[in-house]
Amino acid sequence: MSDTEDAMADGARSSNDLRAESPVPMPPPQEQAPPPVDDEETRARLDKVMQSDIGIATLLNRLKQSIASARDFSTFLRKRSSLEEEHAQGLKKLCRATNELVRRPEHRQGTYASSHDETTRIHDRMAENGMAFAMSLHQMSDELQDLASSMERGRKHWKQSGLNAEKRVQDSEAIMEKAKSKYDSLAEQYDRARTGDRQSGRFGLKGTKSAAQQEEDLHKKVQAADSDYMSKVQTAQSQRQELVSTLRPQAVRALHDLIYECDSGLSQQLQKFAMLNERLLLGNGLCVSPLKNQANGVVSQNKSLREVAQQVDNEKDFKDYILSFSGKAGSRPSEIKYEKHPALSTPKQAPPPVLPQPSFAQSQPSLPSPVGPNQSYTQSSQPGQVTGVTSSYPPRDQSYAASQPYSQPPPAQSPRQFSGQYPPVPPSGPSHQDQTVMSGGIGRPNGFHQQTPPPVSQPPMQSRNDHLPPLNPVFGVSLEELFRRDQSAVPMIVYQCIQAVDSFGLDVEGIYRTSGSSPNIQQMKQMFDNGQFSRPEMLYICVNNLADPQAPDFRNPASFFHDVNSVTGLLKLFFRSLPDPLLTSRHYSEFISAARLEDDIVRRDTLHAIVNALPDPNYATLRVMMLHLWRVQERSERNRMTVSNLAICLGPTLVGGAGARMEDTGFQSRVVETVLSNTFQIFDDDD
């Protein structure tokens, strides 16, 4: 009985919880009709049947019907739950697959893509409602099954005790009737022997006993039968009295309670089923057409399915798609005209040459020259003599890279074609003026034949201008700004740190997980910010592998205080200091959505497409980092840093940013883990 009551209480609590957690307004509870009042006659008739000999058997049959009904409804709920769960899962799977298809470049984008995305979100919310409905039905089915099992145990108990009591009374009454028959038979024989009545064939004297002796023997037997009959009557009376006064009412009351409990539980679950259906339909209706004005006066921002469908602008999508190719349309072709071949044209007499004026201010005739468009002639004091060629390039100093526009990177690089090598940096010097060429013609500037880096002095390990602002800041500067300034797709600090870890840290246990020395990290940060490690000359030396003993280089462990963990800390600090994270805030939601995909192949291909859409400096830096981290995880048996461990350490640093959410940390690590695991599939050899 206690198990059944607990099950019913749990069912009531779950129903209240569902009402409390429901995001949709619930209909007002309807007033239940009061139970019908039994009149005295009906109650007397019920008691007469239940307290009769057939009362217990009748109640047992009625309880059996209630148990069967509870089990049938439990089976119905379980099957309905399976159908709803299958439908909800299929709807969610359809939404995911459709979302992935719509995001592909061969499908229509623009307002249609956003409208379709909102439509799938509405269906996804409907699928969530279906999943909650299926789970509630499954829980109700289990509760009804437990209730039916508890009722069945109670029925078996009272069937055994009640029917056994009835049977004992019936058996005692049968024994009493048998004793009464024996007593009546002996009494009749005694009466005939006493009166002398003789019936042929039924009674006769046996042996040598006289009539008086026969009468005396019969009298003794009658007395014995009488006392036996009396005792049997007393036993039957006591057992019937116990049955009628104690055992039967107890069994009838217990069976009645079981029937009422089972019927009440079934009715409650039926009402709960109706309420959940109303909640499901109302929730789906609010997903399709949400209420604009809430009860608290707040205007809902959710759009209805009709409004989502109406926001598709076909004309805007068409114009945006066509205008996206405006940069590839090219300039207008030159005018088409007829040109006659010189061999077929009539020869003309050459005009007389124009003699130069003796004045110095008079301009000279233009002469053909192999000098490039960025160079100009320099005239000597004597007319007609070319003394040299002056280049229009600015002087090679720290402002050189800043003077180059970002829209025109060096011709050796093109988008998605960074191979880890950097373009040679023009040599520095006081100016880019070239010397006078040999007599008899105009030569090339000697700077275009060979680029020799100037000697670089060793930077001091302790900066004397710690209180001054950075001379050439690296930390807190965007990758695009560094690219425009230094003409390097991958920042020099990233290249230096990777070189140090590749040389000295691949076998260090916990590399990228163990923190370095904070003073060392801050001191190296100041060195980079003050230009001691990030000058273009250092880039030239590192790219061309020139062994300059005076060049500050992380290939020398003394440059980073023999602490490779401080190098990894410096690299992570650089990525955390970026105004925009390496994988960009613009693509953050796309990366997180791709990380939620369960299929490994689909997740890899989706991330590959998003990575290809990154800006050039971000793409090149990410590629160099992934190739480096791949070399780190290849030594995981020694450094204990597997792909998963590296993703956990670097995921929030490379993917997250100021707008990242704490609950997305796992998905950020999953993005890095997927890209790192598929490094050679995402970053092809021809990149």
C-alpha positions as CSV (number, residue, x, y, z in Angstrom):
1,M,0.0,0.0,0.0
2,S,2.8,2.5,0.8
3,D,4.5,1.9,-2.6
4,T,1.3,2.7,-4.4
5,E,0.7,5.9,-2.3
6,D,4.3,7.0,-3.0
7,A,3.8,6.4,-6.7
8,M,0.7,8.4,-6.8
9,A,2.4,11.2,-4.8
10,D,5.3,11.3,-7.3
11,G,2.8,11.4,-10.1
12,A,1.1,14.4,-8.5
13,R,4.4,16.2,-8.0
14,S,5.5,15.6,-11.5
15,S,2.3,17.0,-12.8
16,N,2.8,20.1,-10.7
17,D,6.4,20.4,-11.9
18,L,5.3,20.3,-15.5
19,R,2.8,23.0,-14.8
20,A,5.4,25.1,-13.1
21,E,8.0,24.7,-15.8
22,S,5.6,25.2,-18.7
23,P,6.6,28.3,-20.7
24,V,3.1,28.7,-22.1
25,P,0.1,30.0,-20.2
26,M,-2.0,27.2,-18.8
27,P,-5.8,27.2,-19.1
28,P,-7.7,28.0,-15.9
29,P,-8.5,24.8,-13.9
30,Q,-12.0,23.7,-14.3
31,E,-14.1,23.1,-11.3
32,Q,-14.7,19.4,-10.7
33,A,-18.2,18.2,-10.2
34,P,-18.9,17.1,-6.7
35,P,-19.2,13.4,-6.2
36,P,-22.7,12.0,-6.3
37,V,-24.2,11.6,-2.8
38,D,-25.4,8.0,-2.3
39,D,-28.8,7.7,-0.7
40,E,-29.5,5.4,2.1
41,E,-31.2,2.8,-0.1
42,T,-28.3,2.6,-2.5
43,R,-25.7,2.4,0.3
44,A,-27.7,-0.4,1.9
45,R,-27.9,-2.4,-1.3
46,L,-24.1,-1.9,-1.8
47,D,-23.3,-3.1,1.7
48,K,-25.7,-6.1,1.3
49,V,-23.8,-7.3,-1.8
50,M,-20.3,-6.5,-0.5
51,Q,-21.0,-8.1,3.0
52,S,-22.5,-11.2,1.4
53,D,-20.7,-14.4,0.6
54,I,-20.0,-13.2,-2.9
55,G,-18.8,-9.8,-1.8
56,I,-15.0,-10.6,-1.7
57,A,-15.1,-12.4,-5.1
58,T,-17.1,-9.6,-6.7
59,L,-14.6,-6.9,-5.4
60,L,-11.6,-9.1,-6.6
61,N,-13.1,-9.2,-10.1
62,R,-13.7,-5.4,-10.1
63,L,-10.1,-4.7,-9.0
64,K,-8.9,-7.0,-11.7
65,Q,-10.7,-4.8,-14.3
66,S,-9.1,-1.6,-12.9
67,I,-5.6,-3.2,-13.1
68,A,-6.2,-4.3,-16.6
69,S,-7.4,-0.8,-17.6
70,A,-4.3,0.8,-16.0
71,R,-2.0,-1.5,-17.9
72,D,-3.8,-0.9,-21.2
73,F,-3.5,2.9,-20.8
74,S,0.1,2.5,-19.7
75,T,0.8,0.6,-23.0
76,F,-1.0,3.3,-25.0
77,L,1.1,6.0,-23.3
78,R,4.4,4.1,-24.0
79,K,3.6,3.6,-27.7
80,R,2.5,7.2,-28.0
81,S,5.7,8.3,-26.4
82,S,7.7,6.3,-28.8
83,L,5.9,7.8,-31.8
84,E,6.3,11.4,-30.4
85,E,10.0,10.8,-29.7
86,E,10.6,9.4,-33.2
87,H,8.8,12.3,-34.7
88,A,10.7,14.9,-32.7
89,Q,14.1,13.3,-33.4
90,G,13.3,13.1,-37.1
91,L,12.2,16.8,-37.1
92,K,15.5,17.8,-35.3
93,K,17.5,15.7,-37.7
94,L,15.7,17.3,-40.7
95,C,16.3,20.8,-39.3
96,R,20.1,20.1,-38.9
97,A,20.4,18.6,-42.4
98,T,18.5,21.4,-44.0
99,N,20.6,24.0,-42.2
100,E,23.8,22.4,-43.4
101,L,22.5,22.3,-46.9
102,V,21.3,26.0,-47.0
103,R,24.7,27.2,-45.7
104,R,26.5,25.7,-48.6
105,P,27.7,28.2,-51.2
106,E,25.7,26.6,-54.1
107,H,22.4,27.5,-52.3
108,R,20.7,30.8,-52.2
109,Q,21.8,33.2,-49.5
110,G,20.6,36.6,-48.2
111,T,17.2,37.1,-46.8
112,Y,16.0,33.7,-48.0
113,A,18.8,32.0,-46.0
114,S,18.1,34.0,-42.9
115,S,14.3,33.3,-43.2
116,H,15.0,29.6,-43.8
117,D,17.3,29.6,-40.7
118,E,14.5,31.2,-38.6
119,T,12.0,28.6,-40.0
120,T,14.2,25.7,-39.0
121,R,14.7,27.3,-35.5
122,I,10.9,27.4,-35.1
123,H,10.7,23.7,-36.1
124,D,13.5,22.9,-33.7
125,R,11.6,24.5,-30.9
126,M,8.6,22.5,-31.9
127,A,10.8,19.4,-31.8
128,E,11.9,20.3,-28.3
129,N,8.3,20.5,-27.2
130,G,7.7,17.1,-28.7
131,M,10.7,15.6,-26.9
132,A,9.4,17.0,-23.6
133,F,5.9,15.7,-24.3
134,A,7.4,12.2,-25.1
135,M,9.4,12.2,-22.0
136,S,6.4,13.1,-19.9
137,L,4.3,10.3,-21.5
138,H,7.1,7.8,-20.8
139,Q,7.2,8.8,-17.2
140,M,3.4,8.5,-16.9
141,S,3.5,5.1,-18.5
142,D,6.1,4.0,-15.9
143,E,4.0,5.4,-13.1
144,L,0.9,3.6,-14.3
145,Q,2.8,0.3,-14.6
146,D,4.1,0.7,-11.1
147,L,0.6,1.4,-9.8
148,A,-0.8,-1.7,-11.6
149,S,1.9,-3.9,-10.2
150,S,1.3,-2.6,-6.7
151,M,-2.5,-3.1,-7.1
152,E,-1.8,-6.7,-8.3
153,R,0.2,-7.5,-5.2
154,G,-2.6,-6.2,-3.0
155,R,-5.2,-8.1,-4.9
156,K,-3.3,-11.4,-4.5
157,H,-2.8,-10.8,-0.8
158,W,-6.5,-10.1,0.0
159,K,-7.6,-12.8,-2.4
160,Q,-5.7,-15.3,-0.4
161,S,-6.7,-14.1,3.1
162,G,-10.4,-13.3,2.3
163,L,-11.2,-16.4,0.3
164,N,-9.4,-18.6,2.8
165,A,-11.6,-17.2,5.6
166,E,-14.7,-17.8,3.5
167,K,-13.6,-21.3,2.7
168,R,-12.9,-22.1,6.4
169,V,-16.5,-21.1,7.2
170,Q,-17.9,-23.1,4.4
171,D,-15.9,-26.2,5.4
172,S,-17.0,-25.9,9.1
173,E,-20.6,-25.6,8.0
174,A,-20.3,-28.7,5.8
175,I,-18.9,-30.6,8.7
176,M,-21.7,-29.4,10.9
177,E,-24.3,-30.6,8.3
178,K,-22.6,-34.0,8.2
179,A,-22.7,-34.3,12.0
180,K,-26.4,-33.2,12.0
181,S,-27.3,-35.9,9.4
182,K,-25.6,-38.6,11.6
183,Y,-27.3,-37.3,14.7
184,D,-30.8,-37.3,13.0
185,S,-30.3,-40.9,11.7
186,L,-29.3,-42.3,15.1
187,A,-32.1,-40.4,16.8
188,E,-34.6,-42.0,14.4
189,Q,-33.2,-45.5,15.1
190,Y,-33.4,-44.9,18.8
191,D,-37.0,-43.8,18.6
192,R,-38.0,-46.9,16.7
193,A,-36.2,-49.2,19.1
194,R,-37.9,-47.6,22.0
195,T,-41.4,-47.7,20.5
196,G,-41.0,-51.2,19.1
197,D,-41.5,-50.2,15.6
198,R,-39.9,-52.6,13.2
199,Q,-39.2,-51.9,9.5
200,S,-38.2,-54.8,7.4
201,G,-35.0,-54.6,5.6
202,R,-33.7,-51.6,7.6
203,F,-33.5,-52.7,11.2
204,G,-33.1,-56.1,12.9
205,L,-31.6,-57.7,15.9
206,K,-28.2,-58.9,15.5
207,G,-26.5,-61.3,17.7
208,T,-27.8,-62.4,21.0
209,K,-28.6,-58.8,22.3
210,S,-32.0,-58.3,23.6
211,A,-34.3,-55.3,22.7
212,A,-33.4,-53.5,25.9
213,Q,-29.7,-53.8,25.2
214,Q,-30.2,-52.6,21.6
215,E,-32.1,-49.6,22.9
216,E,-29.4,-48.8,25.4
217,D,-26.7,-49.0,22.8
218,L,-28.6,-46.7,20.4
219,H,-29.2,-44.3,23.3
220,K,-25.5,-44.0,23.9
221,K,-24.8,-43.4,20.2
222,V,-27.4,-40.7,20.0
223,Q,-25.9,-38.9,23.0
224,A,-22.4,-39.1,21.4
225,A,-23.8,-37.8,18.0
226,D,-25.6,-35.1,19.8
227,S,-22.6,-33.8,21.6
228,D,-20.5,-34.0,18.3
229,Y,-23.2,-32.1,16.4
230,M,-23.4,-29.4,19.1
231,S,-19.6,-28.9,19.0
232,K,-19.6,-28.6,15.2
233,V,-22.4,-26.1,15.4
234,Q,-20.5,-24.0,17.9
235,T,-17.4,-24.1,15.8
236,A,-19.3,-23.0,12.6
237,Q,-21.0,-20.3,14.6
238,S,-17.7,-18.9,15.9
239,Q,-16.0,-18.9,12.5
240,R,-18.9,-17.3,10.8
241,Q,-19.1,-14.7,13.5
242,E,-15.4,-13.9,13.0
243,L,-15.8,-13.8,9.2
244,V,-18.9,-11.5,9.3
245,S,-17.6,-9.2,12.0
246,T,-13.8,-9.0,11.3
247,L,-12.3,-10.8,8.3
248,R,-14.9,-10.0,5.6
249,P,-15.3,-6.3,6.4
250,Q,-11.5,-6.0,6.6
251,A,-11.0,-7.6,3.2
252,V,-14.0,-5.7,1.7
253,R,-12.6,-2.4,2.9
254,A,-9.1,-3.1,1.7
255,L,-10.3,-4.2,-1.7
256,H,-12.5,-1.2,-2.0
257,D,-9.6,1.1,-1.2
258,L,-7.4,-0.6,-3.8
259,I,-10.1,-0.2,-6.4
260,Y,-10.5,3.5,-5.5
261,E,-6.8,4.1,-5.5
262,C,-6.3,2.4,-8.9
263,D,-9.2,4.2,-10.5
264,S,-8.1,7.5,-9.0
265,G,-4.6,7.1,-10.3
266,L,-5.8,6.1,-13.8
267,S,-8.2,9.1,-13.9
268,Q,-5.4,11.5,-12.7
269,Q,-3.0,10.2,-15.4
270,L,-5.8,10.6,-18.0
271,Q,-6.3,14.2,-16.9
272,K,-2.6,14.8,-17.0
273,F,-2.5,13.3,-20.5
274,A,-5.2,15.7,-21.6
275,M,-3.3,18.7,-20.0
276,L,0.0,17.7,-21.7
277,N,-1.8,17.5,-25.1
278,E,-3.1,21.0,-24.6
279,R,0.3,22.2,-23.5
280,L,1.9,20.6,-26.6
281,L,-0.6,22.1,-29.0
282,L,-0.5,25.5,-27.3
283,G,3.4,25.5,-27.3
284,N,3.6,24.6,-30.9
285,G,1.0,27.2,-31.7
286,L,3.0,29.9,-29.9
287,C,6.1,28.8,-31.8
288,V,4.3,29.2,-35.1
289,S,2.5,32.4,-34.1
290,P,3.8,33.9,-30.8
291,L,1.8,36.4,-28.8
292,K,2.9,40.0,-29.4
293,N,1.7,41.4,-26.1
294,Q,2.6,39.3,-23.0
295,A,0.6,39.4,-19.8
296,N,3.3,41.6,-18.1
297,G,3.2,44.2,-20.9
298,V,6.5,43.1,-22.6
299,V,6.3,43.0,-26.4
300,S,7.6,39.7,-27.8
301,Q,10.5,39.9,-30.2
302,N,9.8,36.5,-31.8
303,K,8.4,36.5,-35.3
304,S,5.6,34.3,-36.5
305,L,6.2,31.7,-39.2
306,R,4.1,33.9,-41.6
307,E,6.3,37.0,-40.8
308,V,9.4,35.0,-41.3
309,A,8.2,33.8,-44.7
310,Q,7.2,37.4,-45.6
311,Q,10.6,38.9,-44.9
312,V,12.1,37.1,-48.0
313,D,13.2,39.9,-50.4
314,N,13.8,38.3,-53.8
315,E,14.9,41.5,-55.5
316,K,17.4,42.4,-52.7
317,D,18.9,38.8,-52.8
318,F,19.2,39.1,-56.6
319,K,20.9,42.5,-56.5
320,D,23.3,41.5,-53.6
321,Y,24.4,38.4,-55.4
322,I,25.1,40.2,-58.7
323,L,26.9,43.1,-57.0
324,S,29.1,40.6,-55.1
325,F,30.8,40.0,-58.4
326,S,31.5,43.6,-59.1
327,G,35.1,43.3,-58.2
328,K,35.6,40.5,-60.7
329,A,33.9,42.2,-63.6
330,G,37.0,44.0,-64.6
331,S,37.4,47.3,-66.5
332,R,35.6,48.2,-69.6
333,P,37.4,46.9,-72.8
334,S,39.2,49.4,-74.9
335,E,37.6,50.8,-78.0
336,I,37.6,48.5,-81.0
337,K,39.2,50.1,-84.0
338,Y,40.9,49.2,-87.2
339,E,44.7,49.4,-87.4
340,K,46.5,48.9,-90.6
341,H,49.7,46.9,-90.7
342,P,52.8,49.1,-91.1
343,A,54.1,47.0,-94.1
344,L,51.0,47.9,-96.1
345,S,50.9,51.6,-95.1
346,T,52.4,54.3,-97.4
347,P,55.9,55.3,-96.1
348,K,56.0,58.9,-94.9
349,Q,59.0,61.3,-94.7
350,A,60.4,61.7,-91.3
351,P,60.0,65.2,-89.8
352,P,63.2,67.1,-89.1
353,P,64.5,66.6,-85.6
354,V,63.8,69.2,-83.0
355,L,67.0,70.7,-81.7
356,P,67.2,71.3,-77.9
357,Q,67.4,74.8,-76.6
358,P,70.5,75.9,-74.7
359,S,68.3,76.9,-71.8
360,F,68.6,74.7,-68.7
361,A,64.9,75.0,-67.9
362,Q,63.9,73.5,-71.3
363,S,62.6,70.0,-71.0
364,Q,64.4,67.2,-72.8
365,P,62.7,64.7,-75.2
366,S,61.4,61.6,-73.6
367,L,63.6,58.5,-74.1
368,P,62.6,54.9,-73.8
369,S,64.0,53.3,-70.8
370,P,63.7,50.0,-68.9
371,V,63.4,51.9,-65.6
372,G,60.2,50.9,-63.7
373,P,57.2,53.1,-63.1
374,N,58.3,53.8,-59.6
375,Q,61.6,55.4,-60.7
376,S,62.5,58.8,-62.2
377,Y,65.5,60.2,-64.0
378,T,67.9,62.6,-62.2
379,Q,69.6,65.1,-64.5
380,S,73.1,66.5,-64.1
381,S,74.1,70.1,-64.6
382,Q,74.9,69.3,-68.2
383,P,72.0,68.9,-70.5
384,G,71.5,65.6,-72.2
385,Q,73.6,63.6,-69.7
386,V,71.8,61.1,-67.3
387,T,73.7,60.8,-64.1
388,G,71.6,58.2,-62.3
389,V,68.2,56.8,-61.5
390,T,66.4,57.7,-58.4
391,S,63.8,55.3,-56.9
392,S,60.5,56.6,-55.7
393,Y,60.4,54.0,-52.8
394,P,60.5,55.6,-49.4
395,P,63.5,55.2,-47.1
396,R,63.7,51.8,-45.4
397,D,62.8,52.3,-41.8
398,Q,60.0,51.5,-39.5
399,S,57.6,53.6,-41.6
400,Y,58.3,51.6,-44.7
401,A,55.8,48.9,-44.1
402,A,53.1,51.3,-42.9
403,S,53.4,53.2,-46.2
404,Q,52.3,50.2,-48.2
405,P,48.5,49.9,-48.6
406,Y,46.9,46.7,-47.3
407,S,44.9,46.2,-50.5
408,Q,48.2,45.6,-52.4
409,P,50.1,42.8,-50.7
410,P,53.4,41.7,-52.2
411,P,52.9,40.0,-55.5
412,A,54.5,36.7,-54.3
413,Q,51.4,36.1,-52.0
414,S,47.8,35.5,-52.9
415,P,44.8,34.6,-50.8
416,R,44.8,31.0,-49.6
417,Q,48.4,30.5,-50.9
418,F,50.5,31.1,-47.9
419,S,53.1,28.4,-47.5
420,G,54.8,29.6,-44.3
421,Q,57.6,31.4,-46.2
422,Y,57.6,35.2,-46.1
423,P,58.6,37.6,-48.9
424,P,62.1,39.0,-48.6
425,V,62.2,42.5,-47.0
426,P,64.0,45.2,-49.0
427,P,67.3,46.2,-47.4
428,S,67.4,49.1,-45.1
429,G,69.7,52.1,-45.6
430,P,69.7,55.8,-45.5
431,S,67.8,56.0,-48.8
432,H,66.9,54.0,-51.9
433,Q,68.9,56.1,-54.3
434,D,70.9,54.0,-56.7
435,Q,74.4,54.9,-57.9
436,T,75.3,56.1,-61.3
437,V,75.3,53.3,-63.9
438,M,78.2,52.6,-66.2
439,S,78.7,55.0,-69.1
440,G,76.9,54.2,-72.3
441,G,73.4,53.3,-71.0
442,I,71.0,53.2,-68.1
443,G,71.5,50.3,-65.6
444,R,69.3,48.7,-62.9
445,P,69.4,49.9,-59.3
446,N,71.8,47.6,-57.5
447,G,69.1,47.1,-54.8
448,F,67.1,44.9,-57.2
449,H,70.0,42.5,-57.7
450,Q,70.8,41.5,-54.2
451,Q,69.3,42.1,-50.8
452,T,71.8,42.0,-48.0
453,P,70.5,42.6,-44.5
454,P,72.4,45.1,-42.5
455,P,74.1,44.0,-39.3
456,V,71.8,43.9,-36.3
457,S,72.9,44.5,-32.8
458,Q,71.9,42.2,-30.0
459,P,68.9,43.8,-28.1
460,P,69.4,44.4,-24.4
461,M,67.6,41.9,-22.1
462,Q,66.4,44.7,-19.9
463,S,64.5,47.7,-21.4
464,R,65.4,51.1,-20.1
465,N,62.2,52.7,-21.2
466,D,59.7,50.5,-19.4
467,H,57.7,53.6,-18.3
468,L,57.4,54.9,-21.9
469,P,54.7,53.9,-24.4
470,P,55.8,51.1,-26.8
471,L,57.8,52.3,-29.8
472,N,56.5,49.6,-32.2
473,P,53.5,47.9,-30.4
474,V,52.7,44.3,-31.1
475,F,50.4,43.3,-28.3
476,G,46.9,44.7,-28.7
477,V,47.3,45.3,-32.4
478,S,45.1,43.6,-34.9
479,L,46.6,41.1,-37.4
480,E,45.5,43.2,-40.3
481,E,47.3,46.2,-38.8
482,L,50.5,44.1,-38.3
483,F,50.2,42.9,-41.8
484,R,50.0,46.4,-43.2
485,R,52.8,47.6,-41.0
486,D,55.3,44.7,-41.2
487,Q,54.3,43.2,-44.6
488,S,54.2,39.7,-42.9
489,A,51.1,37.6,-43.1
490,V,52.2,35.7,-39.9
491,P,53.4,38.1,-37.1
492,M,57.0,37.8,-36.2
493,I,56.2,37.0,-32.5
494,V,54.3,34.0,-33.6
495,Y,57.1,32.8,-35.8
496,Q,59.7,33.3,-33.1
497,C,57.7,31.5,-30.4
498,I,56.9,28.5,-32.7
499,Q,60.6,28.3,-33.6
500,A,61.5,28.2,-29.9
501,V,59.0,25.5,-29.0
502,D,59.9,23.4,-32.1
503,S,63.6,23.6,-31.1
504,F,63.4,23.2,-27.3
505,G,59.9,22.4,-26.2
506,L,58.5,19.4,-28.1
507,D,59.6,17.0,-25.4
508,V,58.7,19.2,-22.4
509,E,55.9,17.6,-20.4
510,G,52.8,19.8,-20.3
511,I,53.9,22.3,-22.9
512,Y,51.2,24.9,-23.5
513,R,49.5,23.7,-20.3
514,T,52.2,24.7,-17.8
515,S,52.4,28.4,-17.0
516,G,55.7,30.2,-17.4
517,S,57.3,33.0,-15.3
518,S,55.2,36.1,-15.3
519,P,58.2,38.5,-15.0
520,N,59.9,36.8,-18.0
521,I,56.7,37.0,-20.0
522,Q,56.3,40.7,-19.3
523,Q,59.9,41.5,-20.1
524,M,59.8,39.7,-23.4
525,K,56.5,41.5,-24.2
526,Q,58.2,44.8,-23.6
527,M,61.0,43.8,-25.9
528,F,58.6,43.0,-28.7
529,D,56.5,46.1,-28.1
530,N,59.7,48.2,-28.3
531,G,60.7,46.7,-31.6
532,Q,63.7,44.7,-30.4
533,F,62.4,41.4,-31.7
534,S,60.0,42.6,-34.4
535,R,62.0,44.7,-36.8
536,P,61.8,43.7,-40.5
537,E,65.5,42.9,-40.4
538,M,64.7,40.1,-38.0
539,L,62.0,38.8,-40.3
540,Y,64.5,38.7,-43.2
541,I,67.1,36.9,-41.0
542,C,64.6,34.3,-39.7
543,V,63.1,33.6,-43.1
544,N,66.4,33.2,-44.9
545,N,68.0,31.3,-42.0
546,L,71.0,33.6,-41.9
547,A,73.3,32.9,-39.0
548,D,73.9,36.3,-37.7
549,P,75.3,36.1,-34.2
550,Q,74.1,39.6,-33.3
551,A,70.5,39.0,-34.3
552,P,68.1,38.5,-31.3
553,D,66.6,35.1,-32.0
554,F,64.6,32.6,-30.0
555,R,66.8,29.9,-31.5
556,N,69.1,31.0,-28.7
557,P,67.6,29.9,-25.3
558,A,69.2,32.8,-23.5
559,S,66.8,35.1,-25.5
560,F,63.9,33.6,-23.5
561,F,65.7,33.0,-20.2
562,H,66.0,29.3,-20.9
563,D,62.2,29.0,-20.0
564,V,60.2,27.5,-22.9
565,N,57.0,27.6,-20.8
566,S,57.4,31.4,-20.7
567,V,57.5,31.4,-24.5
568,T,54.2,29.5,-24.8
569,G,52.7,31.9,-22.2
570,L,53.9,34.8,-24.3
571,L,52.3,33.3,-27.4
572,K,49.0,32.8,-25.6
573,L,49.1,36.3,-24.2
574,F,49.6,37.7,-27.7
575,F,46.5,35.8,-29.0
576,R,44.5,36.9,-26.0
577,S,45.5,40.5,-26.5
578,L,44.2,40.7,-30.1
579,P,41.3,43.1,-30.5
580,D,39.6,40.5,-32.6
581,P,40.4,36.8,-31.9
582,L,42.3,34.7,-34.4
583,L,39.1,33.0,-35.7
584,T,37.3,36.4,-35.7
585,S,34.2,37.5,-33.9
586,R,32.4,37.7,-37.2
587,H,32.6,34.0,-37.7
588,Y,32.2,33.0,-34.0
589,S,28.6,31.9,-34.2
590,E,29.4,29.9,-37.4
591,F,32.2,28.1,-35.7
592,I,30.1,27.3,-32.6
593,S,27.2,26.1,-34.8
594,A,29.6,23.9,-36.7
595,A,31.0,22.5,-33.4
596,R,27.5,21.4,-32.4
597,L,27.3,19.0,-35.4
598,E,27.5,15.4,-34.4
599,D,28.7,13.9,-37.7
600,D,32.5,14.2,-37.8
601,I,32.7,14.5,-41.6
602,V,30.0,17.1,-41.8
603,R,31.6,19.0,-39.0
604,R,35.0,18.9,-40.6
605,D,33.7,20.1,-44.0
606,T,31.7,22.9,-42.4
607,L,34.7,24.1,-40.4
608,H,36.9,23.9,-43.6
609,A,34.5,26.2,-45.4
610,I,34.5,28.7,-42.5
611,V,38.3,28.6,-42.2
612,N,38.7,29.4,-45.9
613,A,36.5,32.5,-45.4
614,L,38.9,34.0,-42.8
615,P,41.0,37.1,-43.7
616,D,44.4,36.4,-45.1
617,P,46.5,37.2,-42.0
618,N,44.1,35.1,-39.8
619,Y,44.2,32.2,-42.2
620,A,48.0,32.2,-42.6
621,T,48.6,32.5,-38.8
622,L,46.0,29.7,-38.1
623,R,47.7,27.4,-40.6
624,V,51.2,28.0,-39.1
625,M,49.8,27.4,-35.6
626,M,48.0,24.1,-36.6
627,L,51.0,22.7,-38.4
628,H,53.1,23.6,-35.3
629,L,50.5,22.0,-32.9
630,W,50.5,18.9,-35.1
631,R,54.2,18.6,-34.5
632,V,53.6,19.0,-30.7
633,Q,51.0,16.3,-30.5
634,E,53.2,13.9,-32.5
635,R,55.4,13.9,-29.4
636,S,52.4,13.3,-27.0
637,E,54.1,10.1,-25.6
638,R,56.7,12.4,-24.1
639,N,55.0,15.8,-23.6
640,R,51.6,14.3,-22.6
641,M,49.8,16.8,-24.8
642,T,47.4,15.1,-27.1
643,V,45.1,16.8,-29.6
644,S,42.3,16.9,-27.0
645,N,44.6,18.5,-24.3
646,L,46.0,21.1,-26.8
647,A,42.4,22.0,-27.8
648,I,41.4,22.4,-24.2
649,C,44.3,24.7,-23.5
650,L,44.1,26.8,-26.7
651,G,40.4,26.6,-27.7
652,P,39.2,29.7,-25.7
653,T,42.4,31.6,-26.6
654,L,42.1,31.1,-30.4
655,V,38.3,31.0,-30.8
656,G,36.9,33.0,-27.9
657,G,36.9,36.7,-27.5
658,A,35.2,39.5,-25.6
659,G,31.8,38.3,-26.8
660,A,32.3,34.6,-26.1
661,R,30.0,32.9,-23.7
662,M,31.2,30.7,-20.8
663,E,28.9,27.9,-21.8
664,D,30.6,27.8,-25.3
665,T,34.0,26.8,-23.8
666,G,33.5,23.1,-24.7
667,F,32.5,23.9,-28.3
668,Q,35.5,26.3,-28.6
669,S,37.8,23.4,-27.7
670,R,35.9,21.2,-30.1
671,V,36.6,23.6,-33.0
672,V,40.3,23.6,-32.4
673,E,40.3,19.8,-31.9
674,T,38.5,19.2,-35.2
675,V,40.7,21.6,-37.2
676,L,43.9,20.2,-35.6
677,S,42.8,16.6,-36.2
678,N,42.2,17.4,-39.9
679,T,45.2,19.7,-40.4
680,F,46.3,18.1,-43.7
681,Q,42.7,17.9,-45.0
682,I,41.8,21.5,-44.2
683,F,45.2,23.0,-45.1
684,D,46.1,21.4,-48.4
685,D,49.7,21.0,-49.6
686,D,49.2,23.7,-52.3
687,D,48.2,26.3,-49.7
